[in-house]
Amino acid sequence: MSIEIDAFTNIGVTAIIISDGIKELNGCFSHLDSLKSITLPKSITKIDKFALYNCPAVTDIYYRGTEADKASINIVSPNVDLLNV
């Protein structure tokens, strides 16, 4: 299961919690000026190009898996710093 391109664009949310079972994020969050935090489920395996595009206020990214699980997530550029927040 994945969240596809432009699923959430130009909406005024401050936090997003992604449900368990979602495996891929595909350019789904863009132009979310108010978004400050996102919580990723352990099931995430791939964060595709522009998953969080133009979301300048994001300061907190939480991951529900282990450090070993986190290391195995395929994070496509330009999201390489995504899990270092």
C-alpha positions in Angstrom: 0.0 0.0 0.0 1.3 3.5 -0.8 0.3 7.1 -0.6 0.5 8.5 -4.1 1.6 11.8 -5.7 -0.2 15.0 -4.6 -2.5 13.1 -2.1 -2.1 16.0 0.3 -1.3 19.4 -1.2 -1.9 22.9 0.1 -3.8 21.9 3.2 -3.4 23.5 6.6 -2.3 20.5 8.7 0.4 20.7 11.4 0.9 17.0 12.0 0.5 13.8 10.0 0.4 10.3 11.4 0.7 7.6 8.7 -1.2 4.4 9.4 0.6 1.1 9.7 0.5 -0.9 6.5 1.6 2.0 4.3 4.9 0.9 2.6 5.7 3.8 0.2 5.4 7.5 0.1 5.4 8.8 -3.5 5.5 12.6 -3.7 2.4 12.7 -1.6 2.9 15.7 0.7 3.6 19.1 -1.0 3.3 22.7 -0.3 2.3 22.1 3.3 3.5 25.3 4.9 2.0 24.5 8.4 3.2 20.9 8.6 5.6 20.6 11.6 5.7 16.8 12.3 5.1 13.5 10.6 5.0 10.1 12.1 6.0 7.2 10.0 4.9 3.6 10.6 7.3 0.6 10.9 5.9 -0.7 7.7 7.5 2.1 5.6 10.0 0.6 3.1 10.4 3.4 0.6 10.3 7.2 0.7 10.2 8.3 -3.0 11.3 11.4 -4.7 9.6 14.6 -3.4 7.7 12.7 -0.6 7.8 15.9 1.4 8.2 18.7 -1.2 8.2 22.3 -0.1 7.2 21.6 3.5 9.5 24.2 5.2 8.2 24.0 8.7 8.9 20.3 9.3 11.1 19.9 12.3 10.1 16.6 13.8 9.9 13.2 12.0 9.1 10.2 14.1 9.5 6.6 13.2 7.8 3.7 14.9 10.3 1.1 14.0 13.8 0.2 15.4 17.0 1.8 14.3 17.8 -1.4 12.3 14.4 -1.0 10.5 15.1 2.6 9.9 18.4 1.9 8.3 16.7 -0.4 5.7 14.3 2.2 4.4 15.0 3.2 0.8 15.1 7.0 0.9 15.3 8.4 -2.7 17.1 11.8 -3.2 16.3 14.6 -2.5 14.9 13.2 0.8 18.2 11.9 2.0 18.2 14.0 5.2 14.6 13.1 5.9 15.2 10.7 8.8 18.0 12.8 10.3 15.6 15.4 11.6 
